[in-house]
Amino acid sequence: MTSTISSAPVVDTTRGRVRGAVGDGIASFRGIPYGAPTGGAARFTPPRLPEPWTGVRDALEYGAIAPQTAAGAPVSATMALEGGAGRESEDCLFLNVFTPGIEGASAAGRPVMFWCHGGGFVSGSGGPAYDGSNLARRGDVVVVTINHRLGALGYCHLEEIGGPEFAASGNAGMLDIVAALEWVRDNISAFGGDPKNVTVFGESGGGRKVAALLAMPPAQGLFHRAIIQSGPGIRVNEGDYATTLASTFIEECGVSSAEDLRDVPLDRLMAAQFATAARVPSSNARGGFRPVLDAETLPAHPFDPVGPAMSASVPVMIGFNRTEATLFLANDKEAFELDADGLVRRTERIFKDEAPRVLDAMRTLYPAASPSDLYLLIHTGWLRYPIDSIKLAERRAAQGRAPVYLYKFEWETPARYGQLRTPHALEIPFVFDNVNLGTWQSFTRGTPEASALAEKVSGTWAAFARTGDPNGAGLPQWQPYNSETRRTMVINNESDLVADPAAGERQLWNSVFYA
């Protein structure tokens, strides 16, 4: 039984009763445990159910976040956006629920939108920056956000070193997400949600997590639609590389076996994670601690060479921002003040022998662009957000069993006098209808134009979650993507469905990365 929605709604879950709070008509439940602590003997193992509790547990504060910092290590761009780190702990398997009502929903329940946070696979949380209240209200949906294991604790492939006992270690963080989806399956109806209508969505590393879920046998049937925002997960790590990473990590921890890692103090373990990342090469958001091919959990790359057959019937929305790179270059003053020589030097640094061809093509495509304008587009192309998003859309469309919708987000932030253009993560406050919330307000300035666009974008995301079709919430009529027409929704104050926008860039990056 559930209580009526009130100032302190109480809901029964499979592990015990939880008490939430109500604000502006939305019931929120924060810090609900979906898994047991993951430290000590539980390190590197699949998640376990939390111990049941008696009485009523207050669900009023966000739970601890996964360990992700080390003394002297830089703060990640994700943590900066989220307003800094919360309390870190290996007891971090918590989720949050935002719902328009725990009673009075339709018989089928409301669509569920399950958010996977960004930060690659090493930082971030499902905390206050992703408050789901406005999205729940706008779309009449139930929003779930989660924390899960990150970095070496979530993605250290120890099986080749430690044996079958560590078979799941390389994908423990992804198995946490599966466990959270199982919690949704078993509990969300009590919060007014429909467990048979779940959309997984995420940005950056969260988008890559969504792509991986599409290729994971343990996740199939737990979700029904997918949205990948600036996180096109085409490939994951392979065994040889992942084992090299794990052996280096063991060495940096100062121990001799995988089993010994369970006794390493957390601060030393985190320092070793950062030291390992510095020693073992990775590039272009590839490599490092992230999911790995695993016969049981992740048997094939998510979208290479083709889309995963097991989820071919799941509708997908995918997209990218016009100048993703500006978030990562925000503290690089010179990048925004380049002369022609500086443009050449920087392009040569990242594209080596391909630099002349890249520069010639981009100068031809954008003859009036300044050196810095060109570099921001070139650096974004190098990060592969545009081309990998397009490639994923192509490969999903080729399966022919479910629609895929592609977008390009072009709204420009007024922050920093407009220098940042359309940075990585800028679409998030529009999706959550949080343009006036916290850090996001510093990017959107809470302008009327931002609020008007947020209404359309959040409504569109909710419409897709409801039916698998994004139409009907204020954007122009949006037709599915295919490799013939390449229809793409260009999202801005005035949005438009465009056939193959920036075709020249697509052809260039395709020739550089996929020829």
Salt bridges, closest charged atoms under 4 A:
ASP12 OD1 - ARG17 NE 2.86
ASP58 OD1 - ARG19 NH1 2.68
GLU90 OE1 - ARG43 NE 2.84
ASP131 OD2 - ARG30 NH2 3.10
ASP140 OD1 - ARG110 NE 2.66
GLU160 OE2 - HIS157 NE2 3.93
GLU165 OE2 - ARG262 NH1 2.52
ASP176 OD1 - ARG149 NH2 2.76
ASP186 OD1 - ARG185 NE 2.86
GLU203 OE2 - HIS424 NE2 3.16
GLU238 OE2 - ARG235 NH2 2.94
GLU238 OE2 - HIS301 NE2 2.86
GLU251 OE2 - ARG279 NH1 3.10
GLU252 OE2 - ARG279 NH1 2.89
GLU259 OE1 - ARG262 NH1 2.88
ASP304 OD2 - ARG235 NH1 2.50
ASP304 OD1 - ARG395 NH1 3.36
GLU324 OE1 - HIS424 ND1 2.62
ASP332 OD2 - ARG346 NH1 2.81
GLU334 OE1 - ARG346 NH2 2.83
GLU337 OE2 - LYS333 NZ 2.99
GLU354 OE1 - ARG357 NH2 2.95
ASP373 OD1 - ARG421 NH2 2.21
ASP388 OD2 - ARG286 NH2 2.47
ASP388 OD1 - ARG384 NH2 3.43
GLU394 OE1 - LYS391 NZ 3.32
GLU394 OE2 - ARG486 NH1 2.72
GLU410 OE2 - LYS408 NZ 3.24
ASP433 OD2 - ARG138 NH2 2.99
GLU455 OE2 - ARG138 NH1 3.83
ASP500 OD2 - ARG506 NH2 2.82
